[in-house]
Amino acid sequence: MPYDMPVIGLTLDRASAVPIQQQLFERLREMILCYDLEKGTELPSTRALAGAIGVSRNTVSWAYERLAAERYIATRPGAPARVTLEPAFREERVRPEGALPAPASALRTGAGLMRGHRTPRAIAERPGFWPFVPDLRQFPFKTWHRMVARHLQMSRHDDLTYDQPAGLPDLRALIAQNLRLSRGVVCHPHQVVITNGGQAALDVIFRLILKRGDMVWMEEPGYTGALAAILAAGATAAPLPVGPKEGWDLSHPHLVPPKAIYVTPSCQQPFCRVMPLAQRHWISDYARRTDAWIVEDDFDNEFLPPRTIIPAVQRLDGGQRSFYVGTFAKTMFPALRIGYAVVPEAFADDMAEATFISGHMASLPMQAALLDFIRQGHFARHMTKMRRVYDARKQRLLSLVQSTLHPWLEPLPTCVGLALPTLMRLPDVPVSEEARRQGLRIPPISGRYHQSSPRQGLLLGFCAMTEPELLANVATLRRILERAA
């Protein structure tokens, strides 16, 4: 478990007549036989797995004991259980019937240009409320610098050229394994393409699947970067309404089916909601019926509480129509500029070629350093620490908003995301602009609306603030709101 993530593939049917421990055994066995868990893979402790999927330790122990008895895994006191089954005894995966034909190899450049999109300025020195920005002071930069220096000094010729346009094979394999375990993503390593950040992955994907005049169904309000990539591909966006408390509204699909559907189901921007499983099935089925592509931006999935984790939309359609996008910007630091895309098998070669042509390749020495950082356990330790830190800071901010800012701001109920969305009756843009003049960066929620009448509110980040900084910034925001009112 190199990423130290909960195992999403172990979704259990609690309404089934089959006992939970039997379901758990069969699901683990299936994952071993289908290469999701390779030989030598460490399984989580019984306590960790039980907590992640909401069962008792005895249930997990029973499943592990039976797997060990049938020689799928090996266990010994004081050591983690490990997969022992040799590949020769495993079942081969078969490509599902009706696989989609390969697309054209050339990168469709499109002619759409982004207009009116403002790239954020550099983050102010004073820690503020800018959302989804990690606390860089907590990152183990000494360890990271040592690994980067090592790979810059010892890089082979292949690591300093264009020979790996899709990324380092070992890193792609590690990402594929983690996504299978943590998000239930259906993929092989060759379907993973490393890009120069998550935004680069969106840009390449939309240019591959769209042409001028195509329509994309996009969340409203939604992520401005995705809209920019859609427009750059020459397409247009139609709203998929998302309410601050109601979530996604799928009751009135567009009369003209879209060419693609863009969603952020793990942490919707800006309302930080998790899409229910039933709606994920609806989108998957709708895309299949209308011959549309799904682009799933699995935003902030690494910080989901275990009980809120739901399989990726990509898993529901077997990866046939879904593109899955992720990034290390929130878990490590934004300037790392390493993201990735999992693409349908028919697009694997084209995605690699398009990444090369567009200049969206990520640095190979940086990829090598990231690979070591994960393999040596530094990533998992950092994530364990930051989940605890961010959760405490979020709860503290929520408490302060309720006690200090409640006359003006209404915090929205959410258990996910590295930001706290709030609604307000005052116009949010003047408040945001005044906050910027006083050194605080607080994006207005109305800025995430592109077509419909916007809601007013503020999206409050909390990751980069210590307790004294948080108290000072809340006091400043209170004075701004008092004057605005």
C-alpha positions in Angstrom: 0.0 0.0 0.0 2.6 2.6 -1.1 0.1 5.5 -0.9 -1.5 4.5 2.4 -4.9 4.9 0.9 -8.2 3.2 1.9 -9.2 0.3 -0.4 -12.2 1.5 -2.5 -12.4 -1.8 -4.4 -13.8 -3.5 -1.2 -17.3 -2.1 -1.6 -19.6 -4.4 0.3 -23.3 -5.0 -0.2 -24.7 -4.9 3.3 -28.2 -5.8 2.1 -27.0 -9.1 0.6 -27.7 -12.5 2.1 -24.0 -13.3 1.7 -22.1 -12.8 5.0 -19.9 -9.7 5.1 -16.8 -11.7 5.8 -17.4 -14.0 2.8 -17.9 -10.9 0.6 -14.7 -9.4 1.9 -12.8 -12.7 1.2 -14.2 -13.0 -2.3 -13.5 -9.4 -3.2 -9.9 -9.6 -2.0 -9.4 -12.9 -3.8 -10.8 -11.3 -7.0 -8.4 -8.3 -6.7 -5.4 -10.7 -6.3 -6.5 -12.8 -9.3 -7.1 -9.8 -11.5 -3.7 -8.2 -10.8 -5.1 -5.4 -8.6 -2.9 -6.8 -5.8 0.4 -8.0 -7.2 2.8 -10.5 -5.5 4.6 -8.9 -2.6 1.9 -6.2 -2.1 1.5 -5.4 1.6 -2.1 -5.5 2.8 -3.3 -3.0 5.4 -3.5 -4.0 9.0 -6.8 -5.6 10.2 -7.4 -2.4 12.2 -6.7 -0.1 9.3 -8.8 -2.0 6.8 -11.7 -2.5 9.2 -11.8 1.3 9.9 -11.6 2.1 6.2 -14.6 0.0 5.1 -16.6 0.1 8.3 -16.5 -3.5 9.6 -15.1 -5.2 12.7 -11.5 -6.4 13.0 -12.8 -10.0 13.4 -14.4 -9.7 10.0 -11.1 -8.7 8.4 -9.2 -11.3 10.4 -11.5 -14.1 9.1 -11.0 -13.0 5.5 -7.2 -12.8 5.9 -7.0 -16.2 7.6 -9.0 -17.8 4.8 -6.8 -16.1 2.1 -3.7 -17.4 4.0 -5.2 -20.9 4.2 -5.7 -20.9 0.4 -2.2 -19.5 -0.2 -3.3 -16.2 -1.6 -1.4 -14.3 1.1 1.2 -15.0 3.8 0.8 -13.7 7.4 3.1 -13.8 10.4 3.0 -12.1 13.8 4.3 -8.5 13.8 4.5 -8.2 10.0 2.0 -7.0 7.4 0.2 -9.6 5.3 1.6 -10.0 1.8 0.2 -11.3 -1.5 2.1 -14.5 -2.4 0.2 -15.8 -5.4 2.4 -16.1 -8.5 1.2 -14.4 -11.7 1.2 -17.8 -13.6 -1.8 -18.9 -11.5 -3.9 -15.7 -12.1 -6.8 -15.1 -14.5 -6.1 -13.0 -17.5 -8.2 -9.9 -18.0 -10.2 -9.8 -21.2 -11.1 -6.6 -23.0 -14.9 -6.2 -22.8 -16.9 -6.7 -25.9 -17.8 -3.6 -27.9 -14.5 -1.8 -27.3 -14.4 1.6 -28.9 -12.4 2.1 -32.0 -9.1 4.0 -31.8 -9.4 7.7 -32.4 -7.3 9.7 -34.9 -3.7 10.0 -33.9 -3.2 13.7 -34.5 -3.8 16.2 -31.7 -6.8 18.3 -32.5 -5.6 21.8 -31.8 -9.0 23.5 -32.1 -9.4 27.3 -32.5 -11.3 28.3 -29.3 -9.5 30.9 -27.1 -10.1 31.5 -23.5 -11.4 34.9 -22.8 -12.0 36.6 -19.5 -10.1 34.0 -17.5 -7.7 35.5 -15.0 -4.8 33.5 -13.7 -4.4 34.1 -10.0 -1.5 36.2 -8.9 1.3 35.0 -6.7 0.0 34.0 -3.2 0.6 36.8 -0.8 3.3 36.3 1.9 0.7 36.5 4.6 -1.1 33.1 4.8 -4.7 33.8 3.9 -7.9 32.0 2.9 -6.9 30.9 -0.6 -8.5 27.5 -1.0 -7.0 24.2 -2.0 -3.4 25.4 -1.4 -1.4 23.0 0.9 0.7 24.1 3.9 4.1 24.2 2.3 5.7 24.8 5.7 4.8 21.2 6.7 6.3 19.5 3.6 9.6 17.6 4.1 11.6 19.6 1.7 15.0 18.5 3.0 14.1 14.9 2.1 12.6 16.0 -1.3 15.6 18.1 -2.2 17.9 15.2 -1.5 16.0 12.9 -3.8 15.8 15.6 -6.6 19.5 16.2 -6.3 20.3 12.5 -6.5 18.3 12.0 -9.7 19.7 15.2 -11.3 23.2 13.9 -10.7 22.6 10.3 -11.6 20.1 10.6 -14.4 20.6 8.3 -17.3 20.6 9.5 -20.9 17.0 8.4 -21.3 15.8 10.5 -18.4 17.1 13.7 -20.0 15.5 13.3 -23.4 12.1 12.9 -24.9 12.1 9.1 -24.8 9.3 8.7 -22.2 6.4 10.9 -23.4 3.9 9.1 -21.3 6.1 9.2 -18.2 8.3 6.8 -16.3 7.0 3.3 -16.6 7.5 2.5 -12.9 5.7 5.6 -11.7 2.8 4.9 -14.1 2.6 1.4 -12.7 2.6 2.7 -9.1 -0.1 5.2 -9.9 -2.2 2.5 -11.6 -1.9 0.2 -8.7 -2.9 2.9 -6.2 -5.9 4.0 -8.2 -7.1 0.4 -8.5 -6.9 0.0 -4.7 -7.9 3.5 -3.5 -10.5 4.6 -6.1 -11.5 1.3 -7.8 -10.2 2.7 -11.2 -10.1 0.0 -13.9 -6.7 0.5 -15.6 -3.4 -1.0 -16.6 -0.1 1.0 -16.4 0.0 1.8 -20.1 -3.3 3.7 -19.7 -1.7 6.1 -17.3 -0.1 9.2 -18.8 2.0 11.6 -16.7 1.4 15.3 -17.5 2.7 18.7 -16.5 0.0 19.1 -13.9 -3.7 18.2 -13.8 -4.7 21.2 -15.9 -2.4 20.0 -18.7 -4.2 16.6 -18.6 -7.5 18.3 -19.0 -6.2 20.4 -21.9 -4.9 17.4 -23.8 -8.0 15.3 -23.2 -10.4 17.9 -24.4 -8.4 18.6 -27.5 -8.4 14.9 -28.3 -12.1 14.2 -27.9 -13.6 17.5 -29.0 -13.9 19.5 -32.2 -15.1 23.0 -32.9 -18.8 23.3 -32.1 -19.1 20.3 -29.8 -21.0 20.8 -26.6 -19.7 19.7 -23.1 -22.0 19.3 -20.1 -20.2 21.0 -17.3 -21.0 21.7 -13.6 -22.5 25.1 -12.9 -20.9 26.6 -10.8 -17.7 24.8 -11.7 -14.0 24.8 -12.1 -12.9 27.7 -14.3 -9.7 25.8 -15.5 -11.9 23.1 -17.0 -14.0 25.7 -18.8 -10.8 27.3 -20.2 -9.7 23.9 -21.6 -13.1 23.3 -23.1 -13.1 26.7 -24.8 -9.5 26.2 -26.0 -10.6 23.0 -27.8 -13.2 25.0 -29.7 -16.2 23.6 -27.9 -19.0 25.2 -25.9 -20.2 24.4 -22.3 -23.8 23.7 -21.2 -24.6 23.9 -17.5 -25.1 20.9 -15.3 -26.7 22.6 -12.3 -25.2 22.0 -8.8 -26.9 23.4 -5.8 -25.1 24.4 -2.6 -27.2 22.1 -0.5 -29.0 20.0 -3.0 -26.0 18.8 -5.1 -26.2 17.8 -8.7 -29.5 18.3 -10.6 -29.9 15.5 -13.2 -33.6 15.8 -13.6 -33.5 17.9 -16.8 -30.8 16.7 -19.2 -30.2 18.8 -22.3 -32.3 18.1 -25.4 -29.1 17.9 -27.4 -26.8 15.2 -26.0 -23.3 16.4 -25.1 -20.1 15.2 -26.6 -18.6 15.0 -23.2 -19.6 15.4 -19.5 -17.1 17.0 -17.1 -17.6 16.3 -13.3 -15.7 16.6 -10.0 -17.6 13.9 -8.1 -15.2 13.5 -5.1 -15.2 17.2 -4.2 -17.3 19.4 -6.3 -15.9 22.9 -6.9 -16.9 25.2 -5.2 -19.5 23.5 -3.0 -17.2 20.6 -1.8 -19.9 18.0 -2.1 -19.6 14.3 -2.8 -21.7 12.9 -5.7 -23.9 10.0 -4.5 -23.4 6.6 -6.0 -26.8 6.6 -7.7 -26.0 9.8 -9.6 -22.6 8.4 -10.7 -24.5 5.4 -12.1 -26.9 7.8 -13.9 -24.1 9.7 -15.5 -22.3 6.5 -16.6 -25.5 5.1 -18.1 -26.4 8.4 -19.7 -23.0 8.7 -21.4 -23.3 5.1 -22.7 -26.8 5.8 -24.1 -25.8 9.1 -25.8 -22.4 8.1 -26.9 -20.7 10.7 -24.8 -17.3 10.8 -23.0 -16.9 11.4 -19.3 -14.1 13.5 -18.0 -13.8 12.8 -14.2 -11.6 15.3 -12.3 -11.1 13.4 -9.0 -10.4 16.6 -7.2 -9.1 16.3 -3.6 -9.9 12.6 -3.4 -6.8 12.0 -1.2 -8.4 13.8 1.7 -11.8 12.1 1.7 -12.8 10.6 5.0 -13.0 6.8 4.7 -16.7 6.5 5.2 -17.4 9.0 2.3 -15.3 7.3 -0.3 -17.4 6.0 -3.3 -16.0 4.2 -6.3 -14.9 6.5 -9.2 -17.3 7.0 -12.1 -14.6 5.5 -14.2 -15.0 2.2 -12.5 -18.7 2.1 -13.2 -18.2 2.0 -17.0 -15.1 -0.1 -16.8 -13.0 2.7 -18.2 -14.5 2.4 -21.7 -15.9 6.0 -21.9 -14.2 7.7 -19.0 -11.1 9.8 -18.7 -9.8 10.1 -15.1 -7.6 13.1 -14.0 -5.5 13.5 -10.9 -2.6 15.6 -9.6 0.0 15.8 -6.8 -0.5 19.6 -6.4 -2.6 19.3 -3.3 -0.8 16.4 -1.6 2.7 17.8 -2.1 3.0 21.3 -3.6 1.6 23.0 -6.7 5.0 23.9 -8.3 5.8 20.2 -8.6 3.7 20.2 -11.8 3.0 16.5 -12.0 -0.5 15.3 -12.8 -1.8 12.3 -14.6 -4.6 11.0 -16.7 -6.1 7.5 -17.0 -7.5 7.1 -20.5 -9.5 4.4 -22.3 -7.2 1.8 -23.9 -8.1 3.1 -27.4 -6.6 6.5 -26.4 -3.4 5.4 -24.7 -1.0 5.9 -27.6 -2.7 9.1 -28.8 -2.7 10.6 -25.3 1.1 10.0 -25.0 1.7 11.5 -28.5 -0.6 14.5 -27.8 1.2 15.1 -24.5 4.5 15.2 -26.3 3.2 17.4 -29.2 1.6 19.9 -26.8 4.6 20.2 -24.6 2.7 19.0 -21.6 5.3 16.3 -20.6 6.4 16.4 -16.9 10.1 16.4 -15.9 11.5 12.9 -15.9 14.0 13.6 -13.1 11.2 15.0 -11.0 9.1 11.9 -11.8 12.0 9.7 -10.6 12.3 11.7 -7.4 8.5 11.3 -6.8 8.8 7.6 -7.4 11.4 7.3 -4.7 9.5 9.6 -2.4 6.5 7.3 -2.6 8.4 4.0 -2.5 10.3 4.9 0.6 7.2 5.8 2.5 7.6 9.6 2.7 4.5 10.3 0.8 2.3 8.1 3.0 3.7 9.6 6.2 3.2 13.1 4.9 -0.4 12.3 4.0 -1.2 10.8 7.3 0.1 13.9 9.1 -1.6 16.4 6.8 -5.0 14.7 7.0 -4.9 15.1 10.7 -3.6 18.8 10.5 -6.1 19.8 7.8 -9.1 18.2 9.6 -8.3 20.1 12.8 -7.9 23.4 11.0 -11.1 22.9 9.1 -13.0 22.2 12.3 -11.5 25.3 13.9 -12.4 27.5 11.0 -16.0 26.2 11.0 -16.2 27.0 14.7 -15.0 30.5 14.1 -17.3 31.2 11.2 -20.3 30.0 13.2 -19.3 32.1 16.3 -17.7 35.2 14.7 -18.9 35.5 11.1 -22.3 33.9 11.3 -24.3 37.1 11.0 -22.9 37.5 7.4 -21.7 34.0 6.3 -23.6 30.7 6.3 -21.2 27.8 6.2 -22.3 24.9 4.0 -22.5 21.4 5.3 -19.7 19.4 3.9 -17.2 16.8 5.2 -14.8 16.9 2.3 -12.4 19.4 0.6 -9.6 21.7 1.5 -11.9 24.7 1.7 -15.1 25.7 3.5 -17.8 27.1 1.2 -20.1 29.8 2.6 -23.1 31.7 1.4 -23.8 35.3 2.0 -26.5 37.9 1.2 -24.0 40.7 0.5 -22.4 40.9 -3.0 -19.3 38.7 -2.8 -17.0 40.4 -5.4 -16.6 43.7 -3.4 -15.8 41.7 -0.3 -13.3 39.6 -2.1 -11.6 42.7 -3.6 -11.4 44.5 -0.3 -9.9 41.3 1.3 -7.3 41.2 -1.4 -6.3 44.9 -0.7 -5.8 43.8 2.9 -3.6 40.9 2.0 -6.2 38.1 2.1 -7.1 36.1 -1.0 -10.7 34.9 -0.8 -12.3 33.9 -4.1 -16.0 34.8 -4.6 -18.3 31.9 -5.3 -20.1 33.9 -7.9 -16.9 33.8 -10.0 -17.5 30.1 -10.5 -20.8 30.6 -12.3 -20.5 31.0 -16.1 -24.0 31.1 -17.5 -26.7 31.0 -14.9 -27.6 33.6 -12.1 -24.8 33.3 -9.5 -25.1 32.6 -5.8 -23.2 34.9 -3.5 -20.6 33.5 -1.1 -17.0 33.1 -0.2 -14.8 30.0 -0.5 -12.5 30.0 2.5 -9.3 28.0 2.5 -7.7 26.9 5.8 -4.7 24.7 5.0 -1.9 27.2 5.2 -2.8 29.0 8.4 -1.6 28.3 11.9 -3.9 29.1 14.9 -2.6 32.6 15.4 -2.8 33.4 11.7 -6.3 32.0 11.5 -7.5 34.1 14.4 -5.9 37.3 12.9 -7.4 36.6 9.5 -10.9 35.9 10.8 -10.7 39.2 12.7 -9.7 41.0 9.5 -12.5 39.4 7.5 -15.0 40.3 10.2 -14.1 44.0 9.9 -14.4 43.8 6.1 -17.9 42.2 6.4 -19.0 44.8 9.0 -18.0 47.7 6.7 -19.6 46.0 3.7 -22.9 45.5 5.6 
